[in-house]
Amino acid sequence: MDVLIAGFGVVGQGITEVIRDKQDLFMKRFGERVRIVGAFDRRSMALDPSGLDPTELLSRKLATGQVGKVPVATDIEELLRETAYDMLLEVTPTNIVDGEPGYTHIRTALSAGRHVVTSNKGPLALRFRELTELAARNRVQLRFEASVGGAMPVINLSRDLLMGEEIASIRGILNGTCNFILHRMKVEGYSFDFALREAQELGYAETDPSYDIDGVDSACKLAILANAIFERDVTYSDVVRTGIRGINEEAISLAAEQNKVIRLIGEVSRDKLEVAPRLVPAGHQLSIGGTLNIAQILTDMAGDVTVVGRGAGRMETASALLSDILATFKDEEVRRNATRRAII
């Protein structure tokens, strides 16, 4: 399978490293290698129909800040239409204003009959139904596990492993940055501002942390879950959203007096879509600390199914992307075998 990588930041480099190191896995499971035939970042691109050397791409990016030796194409849509590849790995940064450039990348690839695996929340939180219907019309796959849980496989768990269940709701902690800040405020007695600065110094929070602490990231993930699991038609702006910016030391202390902690909890069902700080009993599963994410999936037969994992990071996101690449391989193998049997 030939892949084209859109975006070569932390996530793009992580999945490139994984593709390089997992060739034996691809061969063992599917008898086929994964070749990177193209990659581009904001300023440059590299293309080779016979396959690019992943190590060379990574080394060049580290040395020069660019993935390729030539300027990126001025017409990206033409590049995505005309280049020969089977799957687009769309891993550009999330833009929640209009979903670009990820939306155009994904739409163009799907329209051209290419599979898409993405970690980009923006296009899905804004135009989920349009993109999934486009994929269906063109008989290609659009997979997006990495956009919600990182190494916490909430999408694939809910849609595949729990496909016989009636899922009533999903609730949990969907943003590791907020969880880290609230945890440090409780454990160390830090002020909100001090805990935020620590998160920034450790690389858990951006210089402008509003996307995390105002609940936008969690809202995007909830919108994707609402559409993917509960077949709703919503965008992130439909989520009732309250962030953690207003949480102070007094609130943390008052919660502790009740033997509780404050956590930013998201909840989605067929009639609920909300993220807000909640009081959680100490020792409860949702009181988990650090940068971990957790999701509790309430089902009709299995009861509560809980999954925990790191929701962000280079290898954590690459793990989710890899699972979607393998799932695409598997579905394509099933389709080819069915076609072969029909012909016979």
Steps between C-alpha positions, in 0.01 A plus 500: 500500500634840401438793736530876471560696820348848535674676787843421637501641851517289815218268391619466140848412615363253752296304246792506256718339765232239570455416131876453471517273805184292440569362151533146637156536659346612171660210314405242762135602519427604144793395283554858389725789595395858565695746287513873555482642148451862602515738794455872533509767767425872482807586296627191321414162355661172400356264238623168363263241348749223582500595868682748723749405770329576836831546680611753240175693537539512877865601483432778250217639711723501807790664318316757288150531643359379167394156384588554133759659278251688282230757585156361572264499201296816455197289407468241776166377367661410169782324684249296700298414188783417261761329720480120504431379855246285685462681831536854630629540853366845590686616809509879466418707812137544601332822391162535661403821317448348154679163512764603248724385349399157628145522367616565144763226524247242621222603261732493198648160587159341562363648177796349316421154640775486762468372855564754776634449852518817709581640842355840409197596709405816312343357182313233697374732773366738234398289198474140615192393306617658174834318515366161609233510229765593244709201608199270467412630153854436381521161674808593698572511871529802727649405837566737788575315825796730566276808495325408825695282738857469383614171652155461662303311229152628577373521138606154387401346833151648478437435130672165453554304821172617654297488179239273658442738788255785532721784619308735729773754567871569505653718766851569611812713503597586144775757552826409672614861538201596713531182700865571574424856615214395730703210638797723584274757664362227726820308576749789525269782602600702195303795372337461160754732338797318653369158395436633150855634474633162610290329231640740241860442614449124473348532153150393605349841423557744215616860543135592436324236712142616434423208267553262792399692812184649349374153410519541121713188451262291709200647316648402165550144619147481637356623170692229314378234744141626471510467123698176478340301782154653544436593135429862585570795271678755717807721502719597791303826541195291599682377810405668828850600608658625821877491542723500807625859484284598798618223732702640792668365814187563706290279271762224519504524883121497529489186284767336717294569814229283343759233409457591134713633217415726207535356151402630156240242396349465156177311444324401179182303431209529259365800690800637690815676384692683771844554650547672836693473828335244728544381856621140497536281812864435589588147394236491226626392159439850366725649770805375310787751501797602289467532124289189457167492320215269593169410339212308656271344243159407643351203315179299535660157550862548608425789733779754540797434274794720596808578295800703614792635300714796412301727273785684333868474416720391214486123544157494661343665197711287266362191674144605417594583141666160464187322624297679233754416229478133599119513513496642148731221387266244657184641346664519159608137533143397587365698204751346257421149623126561464550628146717199416234258630229680303702464179561131564 
